[in-house]
Amino acid sequence: MDDAATVAVSADGVMNELSEAVQLGQSGERLAARERFAELWERVGPDGDALHRCAIAHSMADVQDDVHEELRWDLAALDAAGAITDERAAAAGTTVAGFYPSLHLNLASCYRRLGDVKRAGEQVVLARQCVDVLPNDGYGELVRGELARLEQAILPAQAS
């Protein structure tokens, strides 16, 4: 992230609060994280900043205990991603295209756990089509690795 993007993100209170809530979830405080995400979601609202909605929903999905709720939030994140402008993403130091591999990967994982191998496979194809936009860094390798593992897990199921 360049200096201007760093300043933009650090000046963005919602993204700062989101980051704190993500840390709660990663430290095992899933309920507390869900509560913080719900507060942020309520504050941003259904017509609020699409980048905020996408990031909140994407993060909220990660702390769900029920796969149906996880899927609901992953779908909300994908919906919001479609409304993010390139300019808004650039101001946050990212790209719109960079959201899609992870969003599709998460949807594929949900569908697989729900037993919907067809939809899981469709989401894997969509993730595979856009994964090349990810950088060759730790995050990019993480998403690529998870995508490869998921592909291997659903291939036998799709063949039957």
ChimeraX attribute file (.defattr): number of C-alpha atoms within 10 A of each C-alpha:
attribute: neighborCount
match mode: 1-to-1
recipient: residues
	/A:1	11
	/A:2	9
	/A:3	9
	/A:4	13
	/A:5	16
	/A:6	14
	/A:7	14
	/A:8	16
	/A:9	17
	/A:10	13
	/A:11	11
	/A:12	14
	/A:13	11
	/A:14	18
	/A:15	19
	/A:16	13
	/A:17	14
	/A:18	22
	/A:19	15
	/A:20	15
	/A:21	24
	/A:22	23
	/A:23	14
	/A:24	18
	/A:25	21
	/A:26	13
	/A:27	10
	/A:28	11
	/A:29	14
	/A:30	20
	/A:31	14
	/A:32	15
	/A:33	25
	/A:34	22
	/A:35	13
	/A:36	21
	/A:37	24
	/A:38	15
	/A:39	12
	/A:40	20
	/A:41	21
	/A:42	12
	/A:43	11
	/A:44	16
	/A:45	13
	/A:46	12
	/A:47	8
	/A:48	13
	/A:49	14
	/A:50	22
	/A:51	21
	/A:52	22
	/A:53	26
	/A:54	26
	/A:55	22
	/A:56	28
	/A:57	25
	/A:58	25
	/A:59	23
	/A:60	28
	/A:61	25
	/A:62	21
	/A:63	22
	/A:64	18
	/A:65	11
	/A:66	10
	/A:67	16
	/A:68	15
	/A:69	16
	/A:70	22
	/A:71	22
	/A:72	15
	/A:73	22
	/A:74	26
	/A:75	20
	/A:76	19
	/A:77	26
	/A:78	21
	/A:79	15
	/A:80	23
	/A:81	23
	/A:82	15
	/A:83	15
	/A:84	19
	/A:85	14
	/A:86	13
	/A:87	12
	/A:88	16
	/A:89	19
	/A:90	15
	/A:91	16
	/A:92	21
	/A:93	17
	/A:94	15
	/A:95	18
	/A:96	18
	/A:97	17
	/A:98	17
	/A:99	22
	/A:100	23
	/A:101	25
	/A:102	24
	/A:103	20
	/A:104	25
	/A:105	27
	/A:106	26
	/A:107	26
	/A:108	29
	/A:109	26
	/A:110	23
	/A:111	21
	/A:112	19
	/A:113	13
	/A:114	14
	/A:115	13
	/A:116	16
	/A:117	21
	/A:118	15
	/A:119	17
	/A:120	26
	/A:121	23
	/A:122	15
	/A:123	21
	/A:124	23
	/A:125	18
	/A:126	17
	/A:127	23
	/A:128	18
	/A:129	12
	/A:130	16
	/A:131	22
	/A:132	14
	/A:133	15
	/A:134	19
	/A:135	11
	/A:136	11
	/A:137	8
	/A:138	9
	/A:139	12
	/A:140	17
	/A:141	13
	/A:142	13
	/A:143	18
	/A:144	21
	/A:145	12
	/A:146	15
	/A:147	24
	/A:148	13
	/A:149	11
	/A:150	18
	/A:151	19
	/A:152	11
	/A:153	14
	/A:154	20
	/A:155	12
	/A:156	10
	/A:157	14
	/A:158	12
	/A:159	6
	/A:160	5
